[in-house]
């Protein structure tokens, strides 16, 4: 049995984000000046945490964000950064490079909500969720292989993480800690899977509209996983959400504008 923390960060702003254009997978843009500032602010916010593992989408905007976060970290600058295409943004097919309003219009014309609509050539929500499930499977395997000596007892249902609005909330006594840097739609679908399908526990008072709201650029979420092996299958016996889409660090970016 192993307990570990997973901190999820969305990449910093790109010019396409600023212009409200869809990027998806086919458009691989770098961070804007603001995106660099956001990533640096996230890095300073997380600087005292020790990330034992780092997993990053292999798209440029995510890689740059992860590099900046690690460059600001006091304990993890030498941690290997694993680029994983499973963490790429949802593919938006023919809508990539076009305004987000164009996608809404396409969805309306098809009689569907924008969230549920799949443009021609794009990924369905189920396909994106399958990618995240594949990532979780490989994550569980790697964490147990690399940190099996850190085997720990599972937190009880009564053990709620201490949430004080600090960067180390929930991770104070969890020595194994992975960082994942990905994309807005992918993160939103991933969080929904953790909460709805895997029955993740959530902090008291957290409303569902907050849980499923869009993640801002460099928004930060954290989950605590307890995993164990049942016969030959690794499973999460408990998942505790600590916070979702936190953006406290962005205040300093706003104040510098």
C-alpha positions as CSV (number, residue, x, y, z in Angstrom):
1,X,0.0,0.0,0.0
2,X,1.3,3.4,-0.9
3,X,0.0,6.9,-0.3
4,X,1.2,9.8,-2.6
5,X,0.2,13.3,-3.5
6,X,-0.5,14.4,-7.1
7,X,-0.4,18.1,-7.8
8,X,-1.9,19.1,-11.2
9,X,-1.1,22.4,-12.9
10,X,-2.4,23.8,-16.1
11,X,0.1,25.4,-18.5
12,X,0.6,29.2,-18.5
13,X,-1.1,31.5,-21.0
14,X,-0.3,31.4,-24.7
15,X,-1.3,34.1,-27.3
16,X,-4.0,31.7,-28.5
17,X,-5.4,31.6,-25.0
18,X,-5.4,35.4,-24.9
19,X,-7.1,35.6,-28.3
20,X,-9.7,32.9,-27.3
21,X,-8.6,30.5,-30.0
22,X,-8.7,26.7,-29.7
23,X,-5.3,25.1,-29.7
24,X,-5.9,21.4,-29.0
25,X,-3.1,19.1,-30.1
26,X,-2.4,20.4,-33.6
27,X,-1.3,23.9,-32.7
28,X,1.8,23.8,-30.5
29,X,2.3,27.4,-29.3
30,X,4.8,28.7,-26.7
31,X,3.9,30.7,-23.6
32,X,3.2,34.4,-23.9
33,X,5.0,36.9,-21.7
34,X,2.1,36.7,-19.3
35,X,2.3,32.9,-19.4
36,X,5.9,33.0,-18.4
37,X,5.0,35.3,-15.5
38,X,2.2,32.9,-14.4
39,X,4.5,29.8,-14.6
40,X,7.1,31.7,-12.5
41,X,4.5,32.7,-10.0
42,X,3.3,29.0,-9.7
43,X,6.9,28.0,-9.3
44,X,7.5,30.4,-6.5
45,X,4.2,29.3,-4.8
46,X,5.3,25.6,-5.0
47,X,9.0,26.3,-4.4
48,X,9.2,24.6,-0.9
49,X,7.6,21.3,-2.1
50,X,9.7,18.3,-3.0
51,X,8.4,16.6,-6.2
52,X,9.7,13.1,-6.4
53,X,8.2,12.6,-9.9
54,X,7.2,15.0,-12.7
55,X,4.9,14.1,-15.6
56,X,4.3,16.6,-18.4
57,X,2.3,16.8,-21.7
58,X,4.8,16.8,-24.6
59,X,3.3,20.0,-26.0
60,X,5.5,23.1,-25.9
61,X,3.3,25.2,-23.6
62,X,3.2,22.5,-20.9
63,X,6.9,21.8,-21.2
64,X,7.8,25.4,-20.7
65,X,5.5,25.7,-17.7
66,X,7.0,22.7,-16.1
67,X,10.6,23.9,-16.7
68,X,9.9,27.2,-15.1
69,X,8.1,25.6,-12.1
70,X,11.1,23.3,-11.5
71,X,13.5,26.1,-12.1
72,X,12.0,28.0,-9.2
73,X,11.8,24.9,-6.9
74,X,14.2,24.6,-4.0
75,X,14.2,20.8,-3.9
76,X,13.1,19.4,-7.3
77,X,15.2,21.2,-10.0
78,X,17.0,17.9,-10.7
79,X,13.9,15.7,-10.8
80,X,13.5,14.0,-14.2
81,X,10.7,15.4,-16.3
82,X,8.8,12.7,-18.1
83,X,7.1,13.8,-21.3
84,X,3.9,11.8,-21.8
85,X,1.6,12.3,-24.8
86,X,-1.3,10.8,-22.8
87,X,-1.4,14.2,-21.0
88,X,-1.9,16.2,-24.2
89,X,-4.9,18.6,-24.6
90,X,-8.1,17.2,-26.0
91,X,-8.0,17.2,-29.8
92,X,-10.5,19.6,-31.3
93,X,-10.2,18.5,-35.0
94,X,-11.4,21.1,-37.5
95,X,-12.0,23.6,-34.7
96,X,-8.4,24.0,-33.8
97,X,-7.0,27.4,-34.6
98,X,-10.5,28.9,-34.7
99,X,-12.3,31.1,-32.1
100,X,-14.0,29.3,-29.2
101,X,-17.3,30.9,-30.3
102,X,-17.0,29.0,-33.6
103,X,-17.1,25.7,-31.6
104,X,-20.1,26.9,-29.7
105,X,-21.8,27.7,-33.0
106,X,-21.0,24.3,-34.3
107,X,-22.4,22.7,-31.2
108,X,-25.6,24.7,-31.3
109,X,-26.1,23.8,-35.0
110,X,-25.7,20.1,-34.0
111,X,-28.2,20.6,-31.1
112,X,-25.6,19.8,-28.4
113,X,-24.0,21.6,-25.5
114,X,-20.5,22.9,-26.3
115,X,-19.0,20.6,-23.6
116,X,-20.5,17.5,-25.1
117,X,-20.0,18.3,-28.7
118,X,-17.2,16.7,-30.7
119,X,-16.1,18.6,-33.8
120,X,-15.2,16.5,-36.9
121,X,-11.8,15.0,-36.4
122,X,-11.8,15.8,-32.7
123,X,-11.7,13.6,-29.6
124,X,-14.8,12.6,-27.7
125,X,-14.9,13.2,-24.0
126,X,-14.8,9.4,-23.5
127,X,-11.6,9.2,-25.6
128,X,-10.0,11.8,-23.4
129,X,-11.1,10.1,-20.3
130,X,-9.6,6.8,-21.6
131,X,-6.3,8.6,-22.0
132,X,-6.4,9.8,-18.4
133,X,-7.3,6.3,-17.2
134,X,-4.3,5.0,-19.1
135,X,-2.1,7.6,-17.5
136,X,-3.4,6.7,-14.0
137,X,-2.6,3.0,-14.6
138,X,1.0,3.8,-15.6
139,X,1.3,6.4,-12.8
140,X,0.2,3.8,-10.1
141,X,2.7,1.3,-11.5
142,X,5.6,3.7,-11.6
143,X,4.9,5.2,-8.1
144,X,4.7,1.7,-6.5
145,X,7.9,0.5,-8.4
146,X,9.9,3.6,-7.4
147,X,8.6,4.3,-3.9
148,X,7.6,0.8,-2.6
149,X,9.9,1.4,0.3
150,X,7.8,4.3,1.4
151,X,4.8,2.0,2.0
152,X,2.4,3.6,4.3
153,X,-0.9,3.0,6.1
154,X,-4.0,4.3,4.5
155,X,-5.6,7.4,5.9
156,X,-9.0,6.7,7.5
157,X,-12.3,8.2,6.3
158,X,-12.0,10.5,9.3
159,X,-8.6,11.8,8.3
160,X,-9.4,15.1,6.4
161,X,-6.4,17.0,5.1
162,X,-5.5,20.2,6.8
163,X,-6.4,23.0,4.4
164,X,-5.0,26.3,5.5
165,X,-4.6,28.0,2.1
166,X,-1.0,27.1,2.0
167,X,1.1,25.6,-0.8
168,X,1.7,22.3,1.1
169,X,-2.0,21.7,2.1
170,X,-2.6,18.0,2.3
171,X,1.0,17.1,1.5
172,X,2.7,17.9,4.8
173,X,3.2,14.2,5.8
174,X,3.2,12.7,2.4
175,X,6.8,12.2,1.2
176,X,6.0,10.9,-2.2
177,X,4.7,13.7,-4.4
178,X,4.1,13.8,-8.2
179,X,3.7,16.9,-10.3
180,X,1.6,16.7,-13.5
181,X,1.5,19.6,-16.0
182,X,-1.3,19.4,-18.6
183,X,-4.1,21.4,-20.3
184,X,-7.5,22.9,-19.5
185,X,-10.0,20.5,-21.2
186,X,-7.9,17.5,-20.2
187,X,-7.7,18.5,-16.6
188,X,-11.4,19.3,-16.4
189,X,-12.3,15.8,-17.8
190,X,-9.7,14.2,-15.5
191,X,-11.2,15.9,-12.4
192,X,-14.7,14.8,-13.4
193,X,-13.5,11.2,-13.7
194,X,-11.8,11.3,-10.3
195,X,-14.9,12.8,-8.6
196,X,-17.8,11.1,-10.5
197,X,-16.4,7.7,-11.5
198,X,-13.7,7.0,-8.8
199,X,-15.7,8.6,-5.9
200,X,-13.0,11.0,-4.8
201,X,-13.6,12.5,-1.4
202,X,-13.9,16.3,-1.4
203,X,-13.3,18.9,1.3
204,X,-16.4,20.0,3.2
205,X,-18.0,23.1,1.7
206,X,-16.6,22.7,-1.8
207,X,-19.4,23.2,-4.3
208,X,-19.7,21.1,-7.5
209,X,-19.8,24.1,-9.7
210,X,-16.3,25.0,-8.3
211,X,-15.1,21.4,-8.8
212,X,-16.1,21.3,-12.5
213,X,-15.3,24.9,-13.4
214,X,-12.7,25.7,-16.1
215,X,-9.1,25.6,-14.7
216,X,-7.4,29.0,-15.2
217,X,-3.9,29.1,-16.7
218,X,-1.5,27.7,-14.1
219,X,-4.5,26.8,-11.9
220,X,-3.4,24.2,-9.3
221,X,-5.2,21.2,-8.0
222,X,-4.1,18.5,-5.5
223,X,-5.3,14.9,-4.8
224,X,-4.0,12.3,-2.3
225,X,-4.1,8.7,-3.6
226,X,-3.8,5.5,-1.6
227,X,-3.1,2.6,-3.9
228,X,-2.6,-1.1,-3.4
229,X,-2.4,-4.2,-5.5
230,X,-5.3,-6.6,-5.7
231,X,-3.9,-9.8,-7.2
232,X,-2.2,-8.4,-10.3
233,X,-4.2,-5.2,-10.5
234,X,-3.3,-1.8,-8.9
235,X,-6.2,0.1,-7.6
236,X,-6.8,3.3,-5.7
237,X,-8.5,2.4,-2.4
238,X,-9.0,6.1,-1.5
239,X,-8.7,9.4,-3.3
240,X,-8.9,12.6,-1.4
241,X,-9.3,15.9,-3.1
242,X,-7.5,18.7,-1.2
243,X,-8.1,21.7,-3.5
244,X,-9.2,22.3,-7.1
245,X,-8.2,25.2,-9.5
246,X,-6.4,27.2,-6.8
247,X,-5.1,30.5,-8.2
248,X,-3.8,32.4,-5.2
249,X,-0.4,32.8,-6.9
250,X,-1.9,34.7,-9.8
251,X,-2.6,37.7,-7.7
252,X,1.1,38.8,-8.0
253,X,0.8,38.6,-11.8
254,X,-2.3,40.7,-11.8
255,X,-0.7,43.3,-9.5
256,X,2.3,43.5,-11.8
257,X,0.2,44.3,-14.9
